[in-house]
Each structure stands twice: as C-alpha cells, then as structure tokens.
Amino acid sequence: MEMLRDTWYLFLRLVRGTLRMPVFVIISIVQPILWVLLFGQLFRAVTTIQGFGASSYVQFLAPGIAIMTALFGAAYSGMGLLADIDRGVLDRFLATPVARGSLIAARILHAATQVVLQALIILGVATLLGARPRGGLAGVAVVLLAASLLGAAFAAFSNALALLARRQELVIAVMNFIVLPMTFLSSMIMSRNLMPGWISAASRFNPVNWAVTAARDGFEGRAPDELARCLALLAGFALLCAVLSTRAFGRYRRAM
C-alpha cells in the first residue's frame, strides 16, 4: 500500500510539471495530427492496390498513428529523469522514506497516461476525417490499451537507459536508433500484405507491430485470437522493460 500511495503522489508531481509546461505535450501531438491529415490524403490511392485489405486509408491509418504517438511520446521519458538527476532531485528523494520502486513506477504511469490522452486526440481527429471504430467503444479501449502498454514499455526502457548512460546525447541517439527502424518494420503505415517478405517476417518479432496489430484489430472489431496474442506479447514486453528499469535503478543506487 505504501508503494501505491507514494507512486500516486509522485505521479501527481509529474502531472503538475506537465501542466506547467504544456508546450512539450502540444508539440508531441501536433506532428501525429499532421501525419493523419497529410498521409490520409497523400496515400489514399494505395487502397486501390490489390491485396491492401482496406477501403479507406484514414480508417487503416488511425490506429497506427495512435500507436506511433505512444511510441514517440514515451521514448524520451528518460530525459525527465536525467533532469532530476542533474538537479539533485532524485538523490533528495532517495534521502526520504519514499518507496524506491515508486520513483520509477510513477514515471512509467505518467508516460502511459500521457500517451493514452494523445491517442484519444488522434482517434478524434481521424473520426473527423471519416474513420469509424467498427469495434465500438471496446475497440477504442483496445487501441488505448495497446498504446498504454507500448508507452509503458518504452518509458521504462528509456528510464533504464537514462540511469545507465546519464547523458542526454546518448539517450537521444540510442532511442532514435531503435524507434525509427521499429516504426518502419511494422504495419503502421503499410499493409503487411504489400510488404517485402523480409520486412513482413521481421515485423512478427517487433513489439511496435504487436501494438499496431492489436490496435487495428480492436478498432476494426476483428481477429480476437490475434488481438489477444499481440496484447499478451505486449504485456510481456512491458514487464521485461519494467524489470530492466528496476535493475538499472538498483545499479544507480549502489553507485551513489
């Protein structure tokens, strides 16, 4: 109970910090909105290609961009932790009775909550452009669940990297090196039916593609078995990243 209470208070601290500086959230959501607007118009003719598997590109794109927002929104979560380390805030927290695990759990929860709100905005914009959640409210909930799991996983990994590297330049370089290839090795913007064979094969082991597949299946109200499998894989990936961040935090504490 103490860890849950401490996680909640630390989460509220992060929320207040975000509300004081909303420009970062606004910037992170503007680009995905532009992608929905521009990609939806630019590539709408791709649906006429035999085998694409969708009649509307905006309908196809909406859950993918929601996941992209989660990915990019959470990938740099470790930058906030680095700021706390540089200002000595984290060390001061460690001098208090606060539960140690809550210091990382609050950041993961904050990242997951933020990407859920961003994903909702993306789905709202896509709805204005003609996309419809054929899976109903349950389908929208699946999109948000997939986004939150992926966001939590990458937030945990980003925080682990920050604790180990302790340099902003290295965190940015590593996350860019990881995030961009994982984005394009998924079905986020292109149907797997039209992918080259090697990309389609690689996407089966890509957590980003698991999230996109689960989100799209939920949004379209189809393939419950595939959806459940992808969500289970995502949950396992998030747990693995959480363990990694916990071990990195333990190493940081021992190095003090």
N, C-alpha and C positions, 0 to 999 in steps of 0.2 A: 504493500500500500504506500509506503514512503516513497518508493521509486516512482510510482504513478503520480503521486502528488507533486514531487519535485519535477518530473517531466512536464506536467501541466503548467507549472509556474514558469519554467524555463521556456516552454513553448509560447506562453503569453508574452514573455520578454522579446522573443524573436518576432512575434506578430506586431508588437508595438514598434519595433525597429523598422519593420517593413512599411507600416502605415506612416511613419515619419518621413520615409524616403520612398514614396510610391513610384518614382520615376523608373526605377530598375524593373519593377513589375510591368509597367506600361510598355517600356522598350521591348521586354521579352515577349510580349503578346502581340505587338504591332506587326512584327515580321511574319509570324504564322498567319495572321489575318490577311496580310498581303499575298501570302502564298495561296491561300484558299481563293482569294479574289482573282489573282493572276493565273495560277496554274489551272484553276477551274475553267477559265476561258481559253487559255493558250492550248491546252491539251484535250479539249472536249471532243475533238475529232478522233482521238485514239480509241474511243469506244466502238468505232465502226470497224476496227480491225478484227478479223475473225479470231475467236478464241479469247478475246479480252475478258468477257464474262460479266460485263455491266453495261447498262444502257445510258447511265449518267455518270460523267466523270466526277462531278461535285459530290454525288452520292458515294462514289468509290473513295474519293479523296478525304472526306470529312473525318472519319475515324483515324485515318493515317496521320493527318496533320495534328489531330488531338494528341496522338502518341508522340509525334515529333516535338510538340510543345512541352510535353512532360520530360522528354529526353534532354532537350536543351535547357529547360528551366532548372533541372536538378543536377545537371552535370557539373556545375560550378558552385555547388553548395559549399564546397570546402574553402572557398575564398573567404566566406564569412568567418569560418573557424580560424583561418590564418590571421584575419584581422584581430580576433580576440586573443590569439597567441601573441601577436606583435605588441598589443596594448597591455598585455599582462592580465587581461580579464580572466582567461582560463585558469591561470595559476592562482588567482584570488579565489575563484570558485573552488579549486582543489583544497584551499585552506579552510573551507567551510564544511559542515556536516552533510552537504548535499550528496545524494546517491550518485556514485560515479557514472553508472550506466545511463542515468538520465541526461547527462551532459551531451551525449551523442544521440540518444533516443529523441530528445526534443528537436534536434536539428533534422533528423530524418522525418519526424512527424510534420514539422513545419514545411519541409520541401514537398512532402506528399500532399498536404493540404493546399499548398500554393498551386501545384500542377493540376489538381482537381478543379480548382476555380478557373484556371486558364483553359483547361479542356472544355469546361462548360461554355465559356465565351466562344471558343472555336466552333463548337456544335451549334451555338445560337446563330453565329454568322452564316454557317453552312446551311442552316434551316432557312434563313432569309434568301439564300441563293437557290433554294429548291430541294435541298437534301431532306429526307424524311427517315426518322428512326423506325424502320419496319419492325424492329423487335420491341417497340413500345418503350415504356419507362424502364422496364427491366433491361432492355438493350442499351439504353443510355447509362444505366447503372453499371453494366458490364464494361462499357468504354471507360467510365471513371475509375472502376476498379483496376482495369489493366493499366491505365495511366498512373494511378497511385502506386501500384506495385513496382512498375518500372522506375518511377520517380524516386521511390524509397530506396531501390537498389542502387541507382546511380548516385543518389545523395550520400548513401553510406560509403560507396566506393570512393567518391570524391573527398569525403572527410578523412577516410583512411589514407588516401594519397597525401592530403594536406598534412596530416600528423607525421607521416614518414618523410616527406620531402621538405616541408616547411619553407617552400619558395613558391611564390605566385607564378613565376615564369614556367616552372616545371609542371605545376598543376595544369596550367592552361595548355601547355604543349602536349602533355600526355592525354588530357581529355579530348582535345581536338583530334589527336591521332587515333583515338578509339571511337569517338562519336560519329565522325563523318563516314568512315568506312562501314560502320554498323548500320547507318542510315541507308546507304545505297546498296547494301547487301540484304535488303529487306523488301517486302512488297508494299512499302509505304506509299510510293507514288506510281508503281507499275505492277500490273497483274503478274503473278508467278507464272501464268501460262505463257507469257511472252518474254520471260527472262531467258538469257543464255543458260545452258544446262549447269555450268559450274556455279553460277550465282544462285540458281534455284536450289542446288544441293547445299551450298554454304548457308543459305537462309534458314535451313532446318535446324541449325545449331546456333542461331542468332537470337539472343533474348529480345532484341528490338522487334524482330519479326514475330516472335511469340506474342508480344503485346499487340502488334498491329493485327495479327490474325484473330486473336481473341476479341479485340475491339470491333473489327469488321464483322465477324460472325455474330456478335451480340447486336450490333447496330442493324444488321440485316435480318436478325432473328432466324439463324440457320446453324447447322452443324454443331449441335450441343456437345457431341463427343469430342470433336476437335477443340471446341472452346474450352471445355473442362481440362483437357490435356495441356493446352497452352497456359491456362491460368495456374495449373499445378506447377508447371515448369517455371513460370514467372515467380511464384511464391518461393520455390526452392532457390532460385537465383537471388531473390531479395534477402532470404535468410543467410545465404552464403556471404553476401556482401556485408550484412549486418555483423556476422561473426568476424569478418576481416577488419571492419572498422573498430570492433571491440578489442581485438588483439593489437591493433595499431595504437589504440588509446592506452592500453596497458603498457606497451613499449614506451610511449611518450612519458607516462608517469614514472616508470623505472629509470628513465634517462634524466629526470629532474635532479 
